[in-house]
């Protein structure tokens, strides 16, 4: 399992309502991706925004965030995202009352 963090500074002059509206505009795109397990839209205390994605593999993450996606993101926001990958080796899901371990590659 892979956790991918795609972070960026919001476009100059963008309000939180603008950011939320942009996020709403990509919901169907991400809901239609059969590889995506989960996505979180988050904002840090410093105002930086990120998408936190859960993928079955790094290949699935890289396929979703390929050069064409990055170009569209730049066009839409004027920003270049920073993409960071993490290997998920354990998940504690209190809602499902479940702990799952994953092999570390």
JOURCOR-V29492 format. One record per backbone hydrogen bond with DSSP energy under -1.0 kcal/mol. CO is the residue of the C=O (numbers start at 1). NH is the residue of the N-H. E is the energy in kcal/mol with one decimal. If there is no record, write none. Layout:
BEGIN
co	nh	e
CO	NH	E
CO	NH	E
END
This chain:
BEGIN
co	nh	e
1	88	-2.3
2	55	-2.9
3	86	-2.6
4	53	-3.0
5	84	-2.5
6	51	-2.3
7	82	-3.0
8	49	-2.8
11	14	-2.2
15	19	-2.1
16	20	-2.6
17	21	-2.4
18	22	-2.2
19	23	-2.4
20	24	-2.5
21	25	-1.5
23	26	-1.4
26	30	-2.1
27	31	-2.7
28	32	-1.7
30	33	-1.2
38	54	-2.6
40	52	-2.9
42	50	-2.3
44	47	-2.1
48	44	-3.4
49	8	-2.7
50	42	-2.9
51	6	-2.6
52	40	-2.7
53	4	-2.4
54	37	-2.5
54	38	-1.1
55	2	-2.7
57	61	-1.6
58	62	-2.9
59	63	-2.2
60	64	-1.8
61	65	-2.1
66	70	-2.4
67	71	-2.3
68	72	-2.2
69	73	-2.6
70	74	-2.7
71	75	-2.2
72	76	-2.4
73	77	-2.7
74	78	-2.7
82	7	-2.8
84	5	-3.0
86	3	-2.9
89	102	-2.2
91	100	-2.7
93	98	-2.4
98	93	-3.3
100	91	-2.8
END
